[in-house]
């Protein structure tokens, strides 16, 4: 099994497309971990509703911090 880490910053529409595509097209056993920077667009609620693993920062911490926090969950 491997982890797919997705950092996001208030971009819920593209995040939904990405997650749907991974679930539909991946033939490998994987987990999806999303790091939410801010998430004032409903991202946090979407992630919780869909029982996805996530990390969260109230402010944009940048992509490097996002990857590092999410990797700790894998």
C-alpha positions in Angstrom: 0.0 0.0 0.0 1.1 3.6 -0.6 -0.1 7.0 0.3 -1.2 9.8 -2.1 -0.6 13.2 -0.5 -2.6 16.1 -1.8 -1.9 19.6 -0.5 -4.8 22.0 -1.2 -5.4 25.7 -0.7 -9.1 26.8 -1.2 -9.5 24.8 -4.4 -12.4 22.4 -3.6 -13.6 21.9 -7.2 -10.2 20.6 -8.4 -9.7 18.6 -5.2 -13.0 16.8 -5.8 -12.0 16.0 -9.4 -8.6 14.7 -8.2 -10.0 12.5 -5.5 -12.8 11.1 -7.7 -10.2 10.3 -10.4 -7.9 8.5 -7.9 -10.8 6.4 -6.6 -12.1 5.6 -10.0 -8.8 4.9 -11.9 -6.3 3.5 -9.4 -5.8 -0.2 -9.5 -3.5 -0.2 -6.5 -4.2 -0.3 -2.8 -3.6 3.2 -1.6 -4.7 5.8 1.0 -5.4 9.5 0.2 -4.2 12.1 2.7 -5.2 15.7 2.1 -3.4 18.7 3.7 -5.8 21.6 3.9 -4.3 25.1 3.9 -7.1 27.4 5.2 -10.0 25.6 3.6 -12.5 28.5 3.8 -14.2 27.1 0.6 -15.8 24.1 2.3 -12.8 21.8 1.8 -12.6 20.7 5.5 -16.3 19.8 5.6 -16.0 17.9 2.3 -13.0 15.9 3.7 -14.8 15.1 6.9 -18.0 14.1 5.2 -16.1 11.7 2.9 -14.0 10.2 5.8 -10.7 11.0 4.3 -7.5 11.3 6.3 -6.3 14.9 6.5 -4.1 17.5 8.2 -5.1 21.1 8.6 -3.7 24.6 9.0 -5.9 27.6 9.6 -3.5 29.7 7.5 -1.6 28.8 4.3 1.6 27.1 5.6 3.0 26.5 2.1 3.5 23.3 0.2 6.6 22.1 2.0 4.9 22.2 5.4 1.8 20.6 3.9 3.7 17.6 2.6 5.7 17.2 5.8 2.6 17.2 8.0 0.7 14.8 5.7 3.6 12.4 5.5 3.5 12.0 9.2 0.0 10.6 8.8 1.1 7.9 6.3 
